[in-house]
Amino acid sequence: MTKDVIALTPTMPDTWALLAGLYAGGPDLEIGTAHDGAVIQLRTPAGRPLVSVEAPLLVHLPGEAQRLLGPGALAPEAPFWWTEARASTAIPEAEPLAGSLCGRLATLLGGTTWPPSAATTQVIPTPDDADEAVTAHPAPDGTLPAVDVLTDSTAVVIADRPVIPLTAWLSDILRATTTSGRALHIVTPHHARLSLPLRTALTGAPNRWVIQHPDCGYYDGLSGAILRWQDGTFAPALTADGQATVAAPFAQPGTGTERQLIVSFRTHHDAEADLVLGRPLETAWHRLAGTPPTGWGPAEPINLPWSTRQLTELAQDRAPDPTHVLAVGHPDHPAIATLRITRTKTGIAQDTTLALGYDESQAPPLDTIEALAETLLNEHGLTTMLTSIRRARRDLTIPPQFEAPPIPTAFTLGPSEVRDIGLTHARRPPLNLRPTQLGTTSRPALHYPLGDGTDAKAWTTLDKLTTHLKKA
């Protein structure tokens, strides 16, 4: 498995500290850069990458190390610096070299290393590949970031962490695989989990989360299908009659009483010069969690203090391209959101999905959803909102086990959509439910209650409702 090693330090690794770390393999290794200088690489004299070191990231949020590295992860008091080193899987010496690099940074700067067992300050002997039949060539512009296996159809990344996050590196790989027409397959041991943002990013073929299990080989961590490596990719191992087989570990019972509340909504605004983005998300977070988000960023670890002003500036800088960011809440109340900002023909759309976790003693605040919809309508230009409940982990991570899909509890239709459909038609679906009218008399919106999240038949109700609305 690829071994990521992370140095968590109270101060930024300066030039001298980085040099001390980079000498972990002795003076004969070469130092190079990749991805426009954002990554430093330790290489053998022949140019074979051993360790890739990401630019240090300043994390302002308490609890972010524990969210991604496990509750026992030790980190300096926030803000702290997160320096990540990835060891190549091709050379055995790469893993202890990454540990020595990060161990030296932690020793010099008074920080910690994750995992603690990887930390050392020893010089790690590395192979002399001068006599090997290996020739390293510079990667041409536009190629994939470093991956463990690359075929014509698939890029494979092997990872071993408690939670596999949507890092900037993985985001780059996802973009590059999409551009090159490849699939991304992330291979992990059976004890690993995905962060919710990475789970969302992996949605849909041909990407896969591949679980390596000692009892059954490989299986898909999201569907459970037993996999095998064939023709340069992981594919279902079909039976004689062409059927996929579900791995036994995937079917084991998962979390029983913990739940997640998921609120997905779109707001639309005129493209005004003084428009501040992120406020609909902030409003929903306040209403459902009692506090605003604590942080935001384009990837994990999420490192920036929450700021609608900075978020707006980022979106303006990226326009007319869309902006995709993440937000996280206080560790005492697990919550995480994705926000996508796009230009439309008539203004700016913000698509938000906010997920909040609850244990068996906590009831998701379904009684506040209608009031939230009213607020988003009156203050933020709500167009649609879907609320659902699922039985899943409170910490919002995804295990490689079967989890039932969320069950819808409410659907809200904004005034522009009601106007296009027709108020009379929209108010009278062929179902045993009647929507609540929200908004103003001149611009009414409709809120459809669908249940309490315990009956999967709510999906049938929602399907009939949306079919009725489309027939207007």
Secondary structure, DSSP 8 states (H G I E B T S, - for coil): ---EEEEEESS---HHHHHHHHGGG-TTSEEEEETTTTEEEEE-TT--EEEEEE--EEE--TTHHHHHH-TT----SSSEEEEEEEE-SS-TTHHHHHHHHHHHHHHHHT-EEESGGG---S------GGGSS-------TT-----SEE-SSEEEEE---SEE---HHHHHHHHHHHHHT-EEEEEEETT-EE-HHHHHHT-STT-EEEEEETTTEEEETTT-BEEEEETTEEEE---TTS---B-GGGGS---SS-EEEEEEEEEEE---TT--TTHHHHHHHHHHHSS--SEEESSSS--EE--HHHHHHHHHHHTTS-EEEEEE--TTS-EEEEEEEEE-SSSEEEEEEEEEEE-TT----GGGHHHHHHHHHHHH-EEEEEEEEEE--TT--B-SS-----EEEEEEE-HHHHHHH-HHHHH--SSS---EEEE-SSSEEEEEE--SS--TTHHHHHHHHHHHHHT-
